[in-house]
């Protein structure tokens, strides 16, 4: 392998899902402004909005949209225009 291709600053970093406060530690080169202490060890902290622990595709909990109510609402507003 070629030398100097990969970054040398891989280190453990904590990623925190802000929607459900789930945290996980992985190795990364990302720059972090904050730190967090877990089990007596201080790690860089990166806050994220969504992760596999909160994404509907992975959790199986999807929000259902009431399409029937929308159709009824549309018909009540605009459905009678052709009768005039």
PyMOL CGO cylinders between C-alpha atoms (Angstrom):
from pymol import cmd
from pymol.cgo import CYLINDER

trace = [
    CYLINDER, 0.00, 0.00, 0.00, 1.07, 3.57, -0.60, 0.3, 1, 1, 1, 1, 1, 1,
    CYLINDER, 1.07, 3.57, -0.60, 2.34, 5.47, 2.40, 0.3, 1, 1, 1, 1, 1, 1,
    CYLINDER, 2.34, 5.47, 2.40, 0.64, 8.70, 3.49, 0.3, 1, 1, 1, 1, 1, 1,
    CYLINDER, 0.64, 8.70, 3.49, -2.72, 7.92, 1.86, 0.3, 1, 1, 1, 1, 1, 1,
    CYLINDER, -2.72, 7.92, 1.86, -4.82, 7.47, 4.97, 0.3, 1, 1, 1, 1, 1, 1,
    CYLINDER, -4.82, 7.47, 4.97, -5.16, 10.02, 7.79, 0.3, 1, 1, 1, 1, 1, 1,
    CYLINDER, -5.16, 10.02, 7.79, -3.19, 9.34, 10.95, 0.3, 1, 1, 1, 1, 1, 1,
    CYLINDER, -3.19, 9.34, 10.95, -5.68, 10.89, 13.37, 0.3, 1, 1, 1, 1, 1, 1,
    CYLINDER, -5.68, 10.89, 13.37, -8.20, 8.04, 13.67, 0.3, 1, 1, 1, 1, 1, 1,
    CYLINDER, -8.20, 8.04, 13.67, -9.46, 8.06, 17.22, 0.3, 1, 1, 1, 1, 1, 1,
    CYLINDER, -9.46, 8.06, 17.22, -12.54, 6.95, 19.18, 0.3, 1, 1, 1, 1, 1, 1,
    CYLINDER, -12.54, 6.95, 19.18, -15.36, 9.50, 18.86, 0.3, 1, 1, 1, 1, 1, 1,
    CYLINDER, -15.36, 9.50, 18.86, -18.80, 9.52, 20.49, 0.3, 1, 1, 1, 1, 1, 1,
    CYLINDER, -18.80, 9.52, 20.49, -21.77, 10.21, 18.21, 0.3, 1, 1, 1, 1, 1, 1,
    CYLINDER, -21.77, 10.21, 18.21, -24.95, 11.27, 20.01, 0.3, 1, 1, 1, 1, 1, 1,
    CYLINDER, -24.95, 11.27, 20.01, -28.36, 11.05, 18.35, 0.3, 1, 1, 1, 1, 1, 1,
    CYLINDER, -28.36, 11.05, 18.35, -30.22, 14.15, 19.53, 0.3, 1, 1, 1, 1, 1, 1,
    CYLINDER, -30.22, 14.15, 19.53, -33.70, 12.76, 18.80, 0.3, 1, 1, 1, 1, 1, 1,
    CYLINDER, -33.70, 12.76, 18.80, -33.46, 9.88, 21.29, 0.3, 1, 1, 1, 1, 1, 1,
    CYLINDER, -33.46, 9.88, 21.29, -30.20, 10.57, 23.24, 0.3, 1, 1, 1, 1, 1, 1,
    CYLINDER, -30.20, 10.57, 23.24, -28.62, 7.32, 22.03, 0.3, 1, 1, 1, 1, 1, 1,
    CYLINDER, -28.62, 7.32, 22.03, -24.81, 7.38, 21.98, 0.3, 1, 1, 1, 1, 1, 1,
    CYLINDER, -24.81, 7.38, 21.98, -22.29, 5.13, 20.27, 0.3, 1, 1, 1, 1, 1, 1,
    CYLINDER, -22.29, 5.13, 20.27, -18.51, 5.12, 20.03, 0.3, 1, 1, 1, 1, 1, 1,
    CYLINDER, -18.51, 5.12, 20.03, -16.70, 4.56, 16.77, 0.3, 1, 1, 1, 1, 1, 1,
    CYLINDER, -16.70, 4.56, 16.77, -13.38, 5.52, 15.25, 0.3, 1, 1, 1, 1, 1, 1,
    CYLINDER, -13.38, 5.52, 15.25, -13.37, 8.66, 13.13, 0.3, 1, 1, 1, 1, 1, 1,
    CYLINDER, -13.37, 8.66, 13.13, -11.27, 11.60, 11.96, 0.3, 1, 1, 1, 1, 1, 1,
    CYLINDER, -11.27, 11.60, 11.96, -14.08, 14.16, 12.34, 0.3, 1, 1, 1, 1, 1, 1,
    CYLINDER, -14.08, 14.16, 12.34, -13.32, 17.39, 14.18, 0.3, 1, 1, 1, 1, 1, 1,
    CYLINDER, -13.32, 17.39, 14.18, -15.41, 17.87, 17.32, 0.3, 1, 1, 1, 1, 1, 1,
    CYLINDER, -15.41, 17.87, 17.32, -15.92, 20.99, 19.41, 0.3, 1, 1, 1, 1, 1, 1,
    CYLINDER, -15.92, 20.99, 19.41, -17.34, 19.29, 22.49, 0.3, 1, 1, 1, 1, 1, 1,
    CYLINDER, -17.34, 19.29, 22.49, -16.24, 16.40, 24.68, 0.3, 1, 1, 1, 1, 1, 1,
    CYLINDER, -16.24, 16.40, 24.68, -18.09, 13.86, 26.79, 0.3, 1, 1, 1, 1, 1, 1,
    CYLINDER, -18.09, 13.86, 26.79, -16.96, 11.53, 29.54, 0.3, 1, 1, 1, 1, 1, 1,
    CYLINDER, -16.96, 11.53, 29.54, -18.07, 7.90, 29.34, 0.3, 1, 1, 1, 1, 1, 1,
    CYLINDER, -18.07, 7.90, 29.34, -16.82, 5.33, 31.88, 0.3, 1, 1, 1, 1, 1, 1,
    CYLINDER, -16.82, 5.33, 31.88, -14.10, 7.71, 33.05, 0.3, 1, 1, 1, 1, 1, 1,
    CYLINDER, -14.10, 7.71, 33.05, -12.69, 8.30, 29.55, 0.3, 1, 1, 1, 1, 1, 1,
    CYLINDER, -12.69, 8.30, 29.55, -13.09, 11.64, 27.76, 0.3, 1, 1, 1, 1, 1, 1,
    CYLINDER, -13.09, 11.64, 27.76, -14.07, 11.41, 24.09, 0.3, 1, 1, 1, 1, 1, 1,
    CYLINDER, -14.07, 11.41, 24.09, -14.77, 14.03, 21.41, 0.3, 1, 1, 1, 1, 1, 1,
    CYLINDER, -14.77, 14.03, 21.41, -18.56, 14.45, 20.99, 0.3, 1, 1, 1, 1, 1, 1,
    CYLINDER, -18.56, 14.45, 20.99, -20.38, 14.86, 17.68, 0.3, 1, 1, 1, 1, 1, 1,
    CYLINDER, -20.38, 14.86, 17.68, -24.13, 15.57, 17.83, 0.3, 1, 1, 1, 1, 1, 1,
    CYLINDER, -24.13, 15.57, 17.83, -26.25, 14.21, 14.99, 0.3, 1, 1, 1, 1, 1, 1,
    CYLINDER, -26.25, 14.21, 14.99, -29.93, 14.67, 14.19, 0.3, 1, 1, 1, 1, 1, 1,
    CYLINDER, -29.93, 14.67, 14.19, -30.74, 11.13, 13.06, 0.3, 1, 1, 1, 1, 1, 1,
    CYLINDER, -30.74, 11.13, 13.06, -29.02, 7.74, 13.21, 0.3, 1, 1, 1, 1, 1, 1,
    CYLINDER, -29.02, 7.74, 13.21, -29.92, 4.12, 12.70, 0.3, 1, 1, 1, 1, 1, 1,
    CYLINDER, -29.92, 4.12, 12.70, -31.44, 4.04, 16.20, 0.3, 1, 1, 1, 1, 1, 1,
    CYLINDER, -31.44, 4.04, 16.20, -34.02, 6.69, 15.31, 0.3, 1, 1, 1, 1, 1, 1,
    CYLINDER, -34.02, 6.69, 15.31, -34.46, 6.47, 11.52, 0.3, 1, 1, 1, 1, 1, 1,
    CYLINDER, -34.46, 6.47, 11.52, -37.88, 5.03, 10.53, 0.3, 1, 1, 1, 1, 1, 1,
    CYLINDER, -37.88, 5.03, 10.53, -36.33, 2.65, 7.98, 0.3, 1, 1, 1, 1, 1, 1,
    CYLINDER, -36.33, 2.65, 7.98, -34.30, 0.87, 10.68, 0.3, 1, 1, 1, 1, 1, 1,
    CYLINDER, -34.30, 0.87, 10.68, -36.80, 1.12, 13.54, 0.3, 1, 1, 1, 1, 1, 1,
    CYLINDER, -36.80, 1.12, 13.54, -39.87, 0.07, 11.53, 0.3, 1, 1, 1, 1, 1, 1,
    CYLINDER, -39.87, 0.07, 11.53, -41.93, 2.86, 13.10, 0.3, 1, 1, 1, 1, 1, 1,
    CYLINDER, -41.93, 2.86, 13.10, -43.13, 5.00, 10.25, 0.3, 1, 1, 1, 1, 1, 1,
    CYLINDER, -43.13, 5.00, 10.25, -45.59, 7.83, 10.53, 0.3, 1, 1, 1, 1, 1, 1,
    CYLINDER, -45.59, 7.83, 10.53, -48.75, 7.23, 8.56, 0.3, 1, 1, 1, 1, 1, 1,
    CYLINDER, -48.75, 7.23, 8.56, -50.23, 10.12, 6.64, 0.3, 1, 1, 1, 1, 1, 1,
    CYLINDER, -50.23, 10.12, 6.64, -53.99, 10.41, 6.57, 0.3, 1, 1, 1, 1, 1, 1,
    CYLINDER, -53.99, 10.41, 6.57, -54.46, 10.51, 2.79, 0.3, 1, 1, 1, 1, 1, 1,
    CYLINDER, -54.46, 10.51, 2.79, -58.18, 9.75, 2.96, 0.3, 1, 1, 1, 1, 1, 1,
    CYLINDER, -58.18, 9.75, 2.96, -58.75, 12.84, 5.05, 0.3, 1, 1, 1, 1, 1, 1,
    CYLINDER, -58.75, 12.84, 5.05, -56.81, 14.91, 2.55, 0.3, 1, 1, 1, 1, 1, 1,
    CYLINDER, -56.81, 14.91, 2.55, -58.90, 13.63, -0.35, 0.3, 1, 1, 1, 1, 1, 1,
    CYLINDER, -58.90, 13.63, -0.35, -62.12, 14.43, 1.51, 0.3, 1, 1, 1, 1, 1, 1,
    CYLINDER, -62.12, 14.43, 1.51, -60.83, 17.89, 2.33, 0.3, 1, 1, 1, 1, 1, 1,
    CYLINDER, -60.83, 17.89, 2.33, -59.93, 18.48, -1.32, 0.3, 1, 1, 1, 1, 1, 1,
    CYLINDER, -59.93, 18.48, -1.32, -63.32, 17.26, -2.54, 0.3, 1, 1, 1, 1, 1, 1,
    CYLINDER, -63.32, 17.26, -2.54, -65.17, 19.45, -0.06, 0.3, 1, 1, 1, 1, 1, 1,
    CYLINDER, -65.17, 19.45, -0.06, -63.26, 22.51, -1.28, 0.3, 1, 1, 1, 1, 1, 1,
    CYLINDER, -63.26, 22.51, -1.28, -62.96, 21.94, -5.02, 0.3, 1, 1, 1, 1, 1, 1,
    CYLINDER, -62.96, 21.94, -5.02, -65.19, 18.97, -5.86, 0.3, 1, 1, 1, 1, 1, 1,
    CYLINDER, -65.19, 18.97, -5.86, -68.37, 21.00, -6.45, 0.3, 1, 1, 1, 1, 1, 1,
    CYLINDER, -68.37, 21.00, -6.45, -66.90, 23.41, -9.02, 0.3, 1, 1, 1, 1, 1, 1,
    CYLINDER, -66.90, 23.41, -9.02, -67.87, 21.29, -12.03, 0.3, 1, 1, 1, 1, 1, 1,
    CYLINDER, -67.87, 21.29, -12.03, -71.58, 21.27, -10.97, 0.3, 1, 1, 1, 1, 1, 1,
    CYLINDER, -71.58, 21.27, -10.97, -72.05, 25.02, -11.49, 0.3, 1, 1, 1, 1, 1, 1,
]
cmd.load_cgo(trace, "trace")
